Amino acid sequence: MKTPTIAGFLLLGGFCVMFPACGKSAPSQGPGASPREALIKAVSAMYDAKSYRFKLVQTGSMGLDLGMEGEYAAPDRYRTIGEGSLDGSGSGRQEIVAIGEQTFVKSPLGKWERMESKRQRTSLDSLRDRILVVRFTNAKDADIRFIGKEDLDGRPVFVYEHSVPTSGVENRIKVWVGVQDSFPYKTEMVVGLSLSGRIMRATTTTTYSDYNAESIRIVAPM
């Protein structure tokens, strides 16, 4: 039996799609543009960035426990390292490099292997949060609120929250957006899904840094 990969544990993309598309109503108040417009601008800026680094922590139902850090370089290069467990099955500490259609995994024993499955690639692509652009574009303005201005690791940020209850299950996301450059520097997503009467939840916290850093270069390990 193959060892599960850390990317295979990512539930971010699967839970995100459970948020409903909504119509538009009266705008909320916030600095400058409406909160909805500010979030669309922020996640679009991240998607358009040439490179960045990130750290992700995900916990939830069925013993979900994932820790990952990595780098992204446009248009399609990722390097991640971390480990995760789900429902009693663990990945062990793994390093993944993905370039285009090629995905390489470094096992706990230190050996690089080329992965034929596209599942890991799909999971890594979900880290780009592209679905959030659609989510915020279709959201009700009234469901997105400006929380306030904070300091995040010495950086002034505006904090926004979008919350939509789905069948009584909490679904919300908070985004910390840089005051000076409008990049998202932290997201906290709490999502839930009801399956056969059982509530499944996951909390994902991701921090971002080094947008457009030229030092981020990702090459194939083999």
C-alpha positions in Angstrom: 0.0 0.0 0.0 1.4 3.4 -1.0 2.2 5.9 1.8 -0.4 8.7 1.7 1.0 12.1 0.8 0.5 15.3 2.9 -1.3 17.0 -0.1 -3.8 14.2 -0.1 -5.0 15.3 3.4 -5.8 18.9 2.3 -9.6 19.4 2.8 -9.4 23.1 2.0 -10.7 22.9 -1.6 -13.3 20.3 -0.9 -14.9 22.3 2.0 -14.7 25.6 0.2 -17.0 24.7 -2.6 -19.8 24.1 0.0 -20.3 27.9 0.4 -23.3 29.0 -1.5 -23.3 31.7 -4.2 -25.3 34.6 -3.1 -26.8 37.7 -4.6 -25.9 41.4 -3.8 -27.5 43.7 -1.3 -26.6 47.0 0.5 -22.8 47.4 1.0 -21.2 47.2 4.4 -18.9 49.9 5.8 -15.1 49.8 5.8 -11.9 51.7 4.8 -12.0 53.0 1.2 -13.7 50.4 -1.0 -16.5 48.2 0.3 -15.3 45.1 2.2 -16.4 42.8 -0.6 -14.4 44.8 -3.2 -11.4 44.9 -0.8 -11.4 41.1 -0.5 -11.8 40.5 -4.2 -8.8 42.8 -4.8 -6.7 41.1 -2.1 -7.2 37.5 -3.2 -6.8 38.5 -6.9 -3.5 40.1 -6.0 -2.3 36.9 -4.4 -3.4 34.9 -7.4 -1.5 37.2 -9.7 1.7 37.4 -7.6 4.8 36.0 -9.2 5.8 34.2 -6.0 5.2 34.0 -2.3 5.8 31.8 0.8 3.2 30.4 3.1 2.6 28.4 6.2 -0.6 26.4 6.8 -2.1 24.6 9.8 -5.3 22.6 9.4 -7.2 20.8 12.1 -10.7 19.2 12.2 -12.9 16.2 12.4 -11.7 12.6 12.0 -8.4 13.5 13.6 -7.4 15.9 10.9 -4.1 17.5 11.8 -1.9 19.0 9.1 1.1 21.3 9.2 2.7 22.6 6.0 5.0 25.4 4.8 6.0 26.1 1.3 6.7 28.3 -1.6 4.9 29.2 -4.9 6.5 30.5 -8.1 4.4 31.4 -11.2 3.0 30.0 -13.2 2.8 26.4 -11.8 5.7 25.6 -9.4 5.3 24.6 -5.7 7.6 23.3 -3.0 6.1 22.2 0.3 7.2 20.3 3.4 5.2 19.1 6.3 3.2 16.2 7.7 -0.4 15.3 8.3 -2.8 12.7 9.7 -6.4 11.9 9.0 -8.6 9.2 10.5 -5.6 7.4 12.0 -3.6 7.4 8.8 -0.4 9.6 8.8 1.8 10.8 5.9 5.0 11.2 7.8 7.2 14.2 7.2 7.3 14.7 3.4 8.6 17.2 0.9 6.7 17.8 -2.4 7.9 19.6 -5.5 5.4 20.2 -8.3 6.3 21.8 -11.6 3.6 21.8 -14.3 2.2 18.3 -14.7 5.2 16.8 -12.8 5.0 16.0 -9.1 7.9 14.7 -7.0 7.6 13.4 -3.4 10.5 13.0 -0.9 9.6 10.1 1.5 10.5 10.1 5.2 13.5 7.9 4.1 14.9 10.7 2.0 14.2 9.2 -1.5 12.6 11.3 -4.3 9.8 9.6 -6.3 7.8 10.9 -9.3 4.1 10.7 -8.6 1.8 9.7 -11.5 -1.4 10.7 -9.8 -2.8 14.2 -10.3 -4.5 14.2 -6.9 -1.5 15.8 -5.2 -1.3 18.5 -7.9 -5.0 19.3 -7.5 -4.7 19.6 -3.8 -1.7 22.0 -4.1 -3.6 24.1 -6.7 -6.4 24.6 -4.1 -3.9 26.5 -2.0 -4.1 29.3 -4.5 -7.5 30.2 -3.1 -8.9 30.9 -6.6 -12.3 29.8 -5.5 -12.3 32.7 -3.0 -12.4 35.2 -5.9 -15.6 33.6 -7.0 -16.9 33.4 -3.5 -16.4 37.0 -2.7 -17.6 38.1 -6.1 -20.9 36.3 -5.7 -21.3 37.1 -1.9 -23.9 39.4 -0.4 -22.2 42.7 0.6 -24.2 42.4 3.9 -22.5 39.1 4.7 -18.9 40.6 4.6 -17.9 43.0 7.3 -14.9 45.1 8.2 -13.7 44.1 11.7 -11.0 46.7 12.2 -7.3 47.6 11.8 -4.7 45.4 13.6 -1.0 44.8 13.7 0.2 41.5 12.3 3.8 40.8 12.9 4.6 44.5 12.8 2.5 45.0 9.6 -0.6 47.2 9.7 -3.6 45.2 8.3 -7.3 45.5 7.8 -9.3 42.5 9.0 -12.5 41.3 7.2 -14.9 38.5 7.8 -17.3 36.7 5.5 -19.8 34.4 7.3 -22.6 32.3 5.8 -24.5 29.7 7.8 -25.1 26.6 5.7 -27.8 24.2 7.0 -27.0 25.3 10.5 -23.2 24.6 10.1 -20.7 27.4 10.6 -18.9 28.6 7.5 -16.7 31.7 7.8 -13.4 33.1 6.7 -11.3 36.0 8.1 -8.8 37.7 6.0 -5.9 40.0 7.2 -5.1 42.4 4.3 -2.0 44.7 4.2 -2.9 48.3 4.5 -0.1 49.5 2.2 -0.1 46.8 -0.5 -3.6 45.1 -0.3 -2.0 41.6 -0.2 -3.6 39.0 2.1 -1.1 38.1 4.8 -3.3 35.7 6.8 -6.5 33.8 6.3 -8.5 31.8 8.8 -11.2 29.5 7.4 -13.7 27.6 9.5 -15.9 25.3 7.3 -18.4 22.6 8.0 -20.3 19.9 6.1 -23.2 17.7 7.2 -22.7 14.1 6.0 -25.4 11.5 7.0 -26.3 13.5 10.0 -22.7 13.9 11.1 -21.1 17.4 11.2 -17.6 17.5 9.7 -15.5 20.6 10.5 -12.1 21.9 9.5 -10.2 25.0 10.5 -7.4 26.2 8.2 -5.1 29.0 9.1 -2.6 30.2 6.5 0.0 33.0 6.7 1.7 34.5 3.6 4.9 36.4 3.1 7.6 37.4 0.6 5.2 38.3 -2.2 7.1 38.6 -5.6 10.4 37.6 -4.0 13.0 36.9 -6.7 14.8 34.5 -4.3 12.0 32.0 -4.7 13.2 29.5 -7.4 11.8 26.0 -7.6 13.5 23.3 -9.7 12.9 19.6 -10.2 14.8 17.4 -7.7 15.4 14.7 -10.3 
